[in-house]
């Protein structure tokens, strides 16, 4: 959700639970502006919220603006999966009949104030429903990103939202809240592959949620409130706004870099230059791949800090960069090009069919399944995943032979 964020927000709980000092850093100026990925995620959440409130499908908003970004076909395809999930949960049925449902409100503010924690914790849930027959509170969190896969298992953010909604229900619907037995955390992440699919769930007893608060969340809140909280580097650093100037993270990433290309412990000297990939053993390649995301994020953070700050960097300077060429006035350029250079209109602006998502927007729901016979999702290439991934392994050599062998004449 755009706007003011809490110092201890559920959305950043993975970071401040591990690194207590990161909570205080959020109060200071960051190393960089909001990333394009964060803006896109906020825009997608706004589209989802508007669609749930209005009853429209996501495709209705294609071409409109959300959070200063154009709503694209790709965005709405992902958001629609989230909408279908929320609407299905809000009309959940059981063998005995229709479930009595409470909630179903998007972007609902929650707080842990009634537990009197040493520092306030509050945030905004994406969607939640209370199902009385199954005595279950379901909290759905939408993730628009595709590069960082989020699990539902032991998900601190989802549990924090579940606890906040539970406290809210105790005040507003005490009888139904005290009858709850289960908290279900649901992650909907359509654009990132996961062996369990785009929707992942974890269902835990209410007693386990309370125990999680006492044993994990509350001690973390206390640590962030100490006069000199501890820094701790790790994978969570990629979400920190001041990662580029954090000494603890610098030491952490350099320690990993020292271990990338040769065996040994942390005392091993950093090699002068990394070897070519074909000289690495499979074990060394795995170590490089494991360390690469953290190193890449840290290097990007350093580069952004160097660009945004006003420090003098020896041997370097800041200059203006330029994007691709664009027409000064796209609305009038077509007739000008046709007249000036004797082009045809098809040469200047070729006609192409609308995308499957745009056509689907024009169809009634009863006719939409027919459209599936006329489009496909072509593969985009290879990607590396852990060996416990459910997808079938592809032999890169066989794929290369298929790609580069010319077709034979009939």
C-alpha positions as CSV (number, residue, x, y, z in Angstrom):
1,X,0.0,0.0,0.0
2,X,1.4,3.4,-0.9
3,X,1.8,6.2,1.6
4,X,2.9,6.3,5.2
5,X,4.5,3.1,6.5
6,X,5.0,2.0,10.1
7,X,8.5,1.8,11.6
8,X,7.7,-1.9,12.4
9,X,5.5,-2.9,9.5
10,X,4.4,-6.5,8.9
11,X,5.5,-6.1,5.2
12,X,9.2,-5.5,6.4
13,X,9.0,-7.9,9.4
14,X,11.4,-10.4,7.7
15,X,14.0,-7.7,7.8
16,X,13.6,-6.2,11.2
17,X,13.0,-9.6,12.9
18,X,16.5,-10.6,11.7
19,X,18.2,-7.2,11.9
20,X,17.0,-5.1,14.8
21,X,18.9,-2.0,13.6
22,X,17.2,-2.0,10.3
23,X,14.0,-0.7,11.9
24,X,15.7,2.6,12.9
25,X,17.4,3.0,9.5
26,X,13.9,3.3,7.9
27,X,13.6,6.7,9.6
28,X,16.7,8.0,7.8
29,X,17.0,9.0,4.1
30,X,17.5,6.0,1.9
31,X,20.2,5.2,-0.6
32,X,17.9,5.3,-3.6
33,X,14.4,6.2,-4.8
34,X,11.6,3.7,-5.0
35,X,12.5,1.0,-7.6
36,X,10.5,0.3,-10.7
37,X,9.6,-3.1,-9.3
38,X,8.2,-1.6,-6.1
39,X,6.2,1.0,-8.1
40,X,4.8,-1.8,-10.3
41,X,3.9,-3.8,-7.2
42,X,2.1,-0.9,-5.6
43,X,0.3,-0.2,-8.9
44,X,-0.8,-3.8,-9.1
45,X,-2.1,-3.7,-5.6
46,X,-4.1,-0.6,-6.4
47,X,-5.7,-2.2,-9.4
48,X,-6.6,-5.3,-7.3
49,X,-8.2,-3.1,-4.6
50,X,-10.2,-1.1,-7.2
51,X,-11.4,-4.3,-8.9
52,X,-12.5,-5.9,-5.6
53,X,-14.4,-2.8,-4.6
54,X,-16.0,-2.3,-8.0
55,X,-16.6,-6.0,-8.9
56,X,-14.7,-5.5,-12.2
57,X,-12.2,-7.9,-13.7
58,X,-8.6,-6.7,-13.8
59,X,-8.6,-6.3,-17.6
60,X,-11.1,-3.5,-17.3
61,X,-8.2,-1.3,-16.1
62,X,-5.8,-1.9,-19.0
63,X,-4.5,1.4,-20.3
64,X,-5.4,3.3,-17.2
65,X,-3.0,4.7,-14.7
66,X,-2.3,3.4,-11.2
67,X,0.4,4.8,-8.9
68,X,1.8,6.8,-11.9
69,X,2.2,3.7,-14.0
70,X,0.2,2.4,-17.0
71,X,-1.8,-0.7,-16.3
72,X,-0.5,-3.4,-18.7
73,X,-1.9,-6.7,-20.0
74,X,0.8,-8.6,-18.1
75,X,-0.1,-6.8,-14.8
76,X,-3.8,-7.6,-15.2
77,X,-3.2,-11.2,-16.0
78,X,-1.4,-11.7,-12.7
79,X,-3.9,-9.5,-10.7
80,X,-6.9,-11.5,-12.1
81,X,-5.6,-14.7,-10.5
82,X,-5.5,-12.9,-7.2
83,X,-9.1,-11.6,-7.7
84,X,-10.4,-15.0,-8.6
85,X,-8.8,-16.4,-5.4
86,X,-10.3,-13.7,-3.2
87,X,-13.7,-14.0,-4.7
88,X,-13.7,-17.8,-4.3
89,X,-12.6,-17.5,-0.7
90,X,-15.4,-14.9,0.0
91,X,-18.0,-17.3,-1.4
92,X,-16.6,-20.5,0.2
93,X,-19.0,-23.4,0.5
94,X,-18.9,-26.6,2.6
95,X,-20.6,-30.0,2.1
96,X,-23.2,-28.7,4.6
97,X,-23.9,-25.6,2.6
98,X,-22.8,-22.0,2.2
99,X,-20.2,-20.8,4.7
100,X,-21.1,-17.8,6.9
101,X,-18.4,-15.3,5.9
102,X,-17.1,-12.1,7.6
103,X,-14.6,-9.8,6.1
104,X,-13.7,-9.7,2.4
105,X,-12.5,-6.1,2.6
106,X,-9.4,-5.2,0.7
107,X,-6.7,-3.0,2.2
108,X,-7.8,-3.3,5.8
109,X,-5.6,-1.6,8.5
110,X,-4.6,-3.8,11.4
111,X,-2.5,-3.1,14.6
112,X,-1.1,-5.0,17.5
113,X,-1.8,-2.1,20.0
114,X,-4.1,-4.2,22.2
115,X,-1.1,-6.4,23.0
116,X,0.8,-3.3,24.2
117,X,4.1,-4.1,22.5
118,X,7.1,-1.9,23.3
119,X,6.9,-0.4,19.8
120,X,3.8,0.0,17.7
121,X,3.3,-2.6,14.9
122,X,0.7,-1.8,12.3
123,X,0.1,-2.4,8.6
124,X,-2.5,-3.0,5.9
125,X,-3.8,-6.5,4.9
126,X,-4.5,-7.3,1.3
127,X,-7.6,-9.4,1.9
128,X,-9.0,-11.6,4.7
129,X,-12.1,-13.6,5.4
130,X,-13.5,-15.4,8.5
131,X,-15.2,-18.7,7.9
132,X,-17.4,-19.6,10.8
133,X,-18.3,-23.2,9.8
134,X,-14.6,-24.3,9.5
135,X,-13.6,-21.9,12.3
136,X,-10.8,-20.5,10.1
137,X,-9.4,-17.0,9.5
138,X,-7.9,-16.8,6.1
139,X,-5.4,-14.0,5.3
140,X,-4.4,-13.6,1.7
141,X,-1.2,-11.7,0.7
142,X,-0.7,-10.8,-2.9
143,X,2.9,-10.7,-4.3
144,X,3.3,-9.2,-7.7
145,X,7.1,-9.8,-7.9
146,X,8.6,-12.6,-9.9
147,X,12.2,-12.6,-8.9
148,X,11.9,-13.3,-5.1
149,X,9.7,-16.4,-4.5
150,X,7.7,-16.1,-1.2
151,X,6.7,-19.2,0.8
152,X,3.6,-19.4,3.0
153,X,5.4,-21.8,5.5
154,X,6.4,-19.9,8.6
155,X,5.7,-16.6,6.8
156,X,6.3,-13.8,9.4
157,X,4.4,-11.2,7.4
158,X,1.3,-13.4,6.9
159,X,1.3,-14.4,10.6
160,X,1.6,-10.8,11.7
161,X,-1.4,-9.9,9.5
162,X,-3.3,-12.9,10.9
163,X,-2.6,-11.8,14.5
164,X,-3.7,-8.3,13.7
165,X,-6.9,-9.4,12.1
166,X,-7.6,-11.7,15.1
167,X,-7.1,-8.9,17.6
168,X,-9.5,-6.7,15.5
169,X,-12.1,-9.4,15.4
170,X,-11.9,-9.9,19.2
171,X,-13.0,-6.3,19.5
172,X,-15.6,-6.3,16.7
173,X,-16.9,-9.9,16.7
174,X,-15.8,-11.4,20.0
175,X,-18.1,-14.4,19.8
176,X,-16.9,-15.5,16.4
177,X,-13.3,-14.6,17.1
178,X,-13.1,-16.7,20.2
179,X,-14.6,-19.7,18.3
180,X,-11.7,-19.6,15.8
181,X,-9.4,-22.6,15.8
182,X,-7.3,-22.1,12.7
183,X,-5.3,-19.3,11.0
184,X,-4.6,-19.8,7.3
185,X,-1.9,-17.7,5.6
186,X,-2.2,-17.7,1.8
187,X,0.4,-16.3,-0.6
188,X,-0.8,-15.5,-4.1
189,X,2.2,-14.9,-6.4
190,X,1.2,-15.6,-10.0
191,X,4.4,-14.4,-11.8
192,X,7.0,-16.4,-9.9
193,X,7.3,-20.2,-10.4
194,X,6.9,-22.4,-7.3
195,X,6.5,-26.1,-7.2
196,X,3.3,-25.7,-5.2
197,X,1.8,-23.4,-7.8
198,X,1.0,-19.7,-7.6
199,X,-1.1,-20.1,-4.5
200,X,0.5,-21.5,-1.4
201,X,-1.1,-22.0,2.0
202,X,-0.1,-22.7,5.6
203,X,-2.8,-23.6,8.2
204,X,-1.8,-23.4,11.9
205,X,-3.8,-23.5,15.1
206,X,-4.5,-20.2,16.9
207,X,-2.4,-21.5,19.8
208,X,0.6,-21.8,17.6
209,X,0.1,-18.2,16.3
210,X,0.1,-17.0,19.9
211,X,3.2,-19.0,20.7
212,X,4.9,-17.5,17.5
213,X,4.2,-14.1,18.8
214,X,5.6,-14.8,22.3
215,X,8.7,-16.6,21.1
216,X,9.6,-14.9,17.9
217,X,7.8,-11.6,17.2
218,X,7.7,-10.0,20.6
219,X,11.5,-10.6,21.3
220,X,12.2,-9.1,17.9
221,X,10.1,-6.0,18.7
222,X,12.0,-5.7,22.0
223,X,15.4,-5.9,20.2
224,X,14.4,-3.0,17.9
225,X,13.5,-0.9,20.9
226,X,17.0,-1.2,22.5
227,X,19.2,1.9,22.6
228,X,21.9,0.3,20.4
229,X,20.2,-2.4,18.4
230,X,22.4,-5.1,16.7
231,X,23.1,-5.2,12.9
232,X,22.8,-8.6,11.3
233,X,23.5,-9.2,7.6
234,X,21.8,-11.9,5.5
235,X,19.4,-12.5,2.6
236,X,17.0,-10.1,4.2
237,X,19.4,-7.2,3.4
238,X,18.1,-7.0,-0.2
239,X,15.0,-5.2,1.0
240,X,16.9,-2.6,3.2
241,X,16.9,1.0,1.9
242,X,20.4,1.6,3.2
243,X,22.1,-1.6,2.1
244,X,24.6,0.3,0.0
245,X,26.2,2.0,3.0
246,X,25.9,-0.7,5.6
247,X,29.3,-1.9,6.9
248,X,27.9,-5.1,8.3
249,X,26.5,-6.1,4.9
250,X,29.7,-5.1,3.2
251,X,31.7,-7.4,5.4
252,X,29.1,-10.2,4.9
253,X,29.2,-10.0,1.1
254,X,32.9,-9.7,0.9
255,X,33.3,-12.8,3.1
256,X,31.1,-14.7,0.7
257,X,33.1,-13.4,-2.3
258,X,36.3,-14.7,-0.8
259,X,34.9,-18.2,-0.7
260,X,33.5,-18.2,-4.2
261,X,36.3,-19.4,-6.5
262,X,38.5,-21.6,-4.3
263,X,38.2,-23.9,-1.3
264,X,39.1,-22.7,2.2
265,X,37.7,-20.8,5.0
266,X,37.0,-17.1,5.6
267,X,40.8,-16.4,5.8
268,X,41.3,-17.4,2.2
269,X,42.6,-14.5,0.1
270,X,40.4,-13.1,-2.6
271,X,41.6,-14.1,-6.0
272,X,42.9,-11.4,-8.2
273,X,40.5,-12.2,-11.0
274,X,37.7,-14.7,-11.1
275,X,38.3,-17.6,-13.5
276,X,36.3,-18.2,-16.6
277,X,33.1,-20.3,-16.0
278,X,34.4,-23.3,-17.9
279,X,37.4,-23.6,-15.5
280,X,35.1,-23.9,-12.4
281,X,34.1,-27.2,-11.0
282,X,30.3,-28.0,-10.6
283,X,30.7,-27.4,-6.8
284,X,32.3,-24.0,-7.4
285,X,29.6,-23.1,-9.8
286,X,26.9,-23.9,-7.2
287,X,28.7,-21.7,-4.7
288,X,28.8,-18.8,-7.2
289,X,25.1,-19.2,-7.9
290,X,24.2,-19.4,-4.2
291,X,26.1,-16.2,-3.5
292,X,25.3,-14.3,-6.7
293,X,21.9,-12.8,-5.6
294,X,23.3,-11.2,-2.4
295,X,26.4,-9.9,-4.2
296,X,24.4,-8.6,-7.1
297,X,22.0,-6.8,-4.8
298,X,24.9,-5.3,-2.7
299,X,26.8,-4.1,-5.8
300,X,23.6,-2.5,-7.2
301,X,23.0,-0.8,-3.8
302,X,26.6,0.6,-3.8
303,X,26.2,1.9,-7.4
304,X,22.9,3.6,-6.6
305,X,24.3,5.2,-3.5
306,X,27.3,6.4,-5.5
307,X,25.0,7.9,-8.1
308,X,22.5,9.5,-5.7
309,X,25.0,10.9,-3.2
310,X,27.1,14.0,-3.7
311,X,30.4,12.4,-2.7
312,X,33.4,12.8,-5.0
313,X,34.5,9.4,-6.3
314,X,38.1,9.3,-7.6
315,X,38.4,8.9,-11.3
316,X,34.6,9.1,-11.9
317,X,32.0,11.8,-12.5
318,X,28.2,12.0,-12.9
319,X,26.8,12.8,-16.4
320,X,23.3,12.9,-17.9
321,X,22.1,9.6,-19.4
322,X,19.5,9.4,-22.3
323,X,16.8,6.9,-23.2
324,X,15.7,5.6,-26.6
325,X,14.5,8.1,-29.2
326,X,10.8,8.8,-29.1
327,X,8.5,10.9,-31.3
328,X,8.0,14.4,-30.2
329,X,4.2,14.2,-30.9
330,X,3.1,10.6,-31.5
331,X,-0.5,11.7,-32.2
332,X,0.5,13.6,-35.4
333,X,3.6,11.8,-36.7
334,X,1.8,9.2,-38.8
335,X,0.4,11.6,-41.5
336,X,3.7,13.5,-41.5
337,X,5.8,10.4,-42.3
338,X,3.3,9.3,-44.9
339,X,3.4,12.6,-46.7
340,X,7.0,13.5,-46.2
341,X,8.6,10.1,-47.1
342,X,5.9,8.6,-49.3
343,X,5.3,5.7,-46.8
344,X,2.1,3.8,-46.7
345,X,0.2,3.8,-43.4
346,X,0.8,0.1,-42.9
347,X,4.6,0.7,-43.2
348,X,4.4,3.5,-40.5
349,X,1.9,1.9,-38.2
350,X,1.2,-1.8,-39.1
351,X,-2.0,-3.2,-37.8
352,X,-1.7,-6.1,-35.3
353,X,-4.5,-8.0,-33.6
354,X,-5.3,-7.2,-30.0
355,X,-3.7,-9.4,-27.3
356,X,-5.6,-12.4,-25.9
357,X,-6.2,-10.5,-22.6
358,X,-7.6,-7.4,-24.5
359,X,-9.9,-9.7,-26.5
360,X,-11.0,-11.5,-23.4
361,X,-12.0,-8.2,-21.9
362,X,-14.6,-7.9,-24.7
363,X,-16.1,-11.3,-24.2
364,X,-18.9,-12.4,-21.8
365,X,-17.7,-14.9,-19.2
366,X,-19.5,-17.8,-20.9
367,X,-17.4,-17.3,-24.1
368,X,-14.0,-16.7,-22.5
369,X,-13.0,-20.5,-22.3
370,X,-13.4,-20.7,-26.1
371,X,-10.5,-18.2,-26.6
372,X,-8.0,-20.7,-25.1
373,X,-8.1,-22.7,-28.3
374,X,-6.4,-19.8,-30.2
375,X,-3.5,-18.7,-28.0
376,X,-0.4,-20.2,-26.5
377,X,2.3,-19.4,-23.9
378,X,5.7,-19.9,-25.7
379,X,8.7,-20.8,-23.5
380,X,11.2,-18.0,-22.9
381,X,14.3,-20.1,-22.4
382,X,16.0,-21.9,-19.6
383,X,16.2,-21.0,-15.9
384,X,18.2,-22.6,-13.0
385,X,16.1,-23.9,-10.0
386,X,16.9,-26.2,-7.0
387,X,16.9,-29.9,-7.9
388,X,13.8,-30.6,-5.8
389,X,11.8,-28.4,-8.2
390,X,8.9,-30.4,-9.7
391,X,9.6,-29.4,-13.3
392,X,11.4,-31.8,-15.7
393,X,15.1,-31.2,-16.2
394,X,16.2,-30.0,-19.6
395,X,19.5,-31.0,-21.2
396,X,21.0,-27.7,-22.5
397,X,23.0,-29.6,-25.1
398,X,19.9,-31.2,-26.6
399,X,18.1,-27.9,-26.5
400,X,21.0,-26.2,-28.4
401,X,20.9,-28.9,-31.0
402,X,17.2,-28.3,-31.6
403,X,17.6,-24.5,-31.7
404,X,20.6,-24.4,-34.1
405,X,20.0,-27.4,-36.4
406,X,18.6,-26.1,-39.7
407,X,15.3,-27.7,-40.8
408,X,15.6,-30.4,-43.5
409,X,14.0,-30.1,-46.8
410,X,10.9,-32.3,-47.3
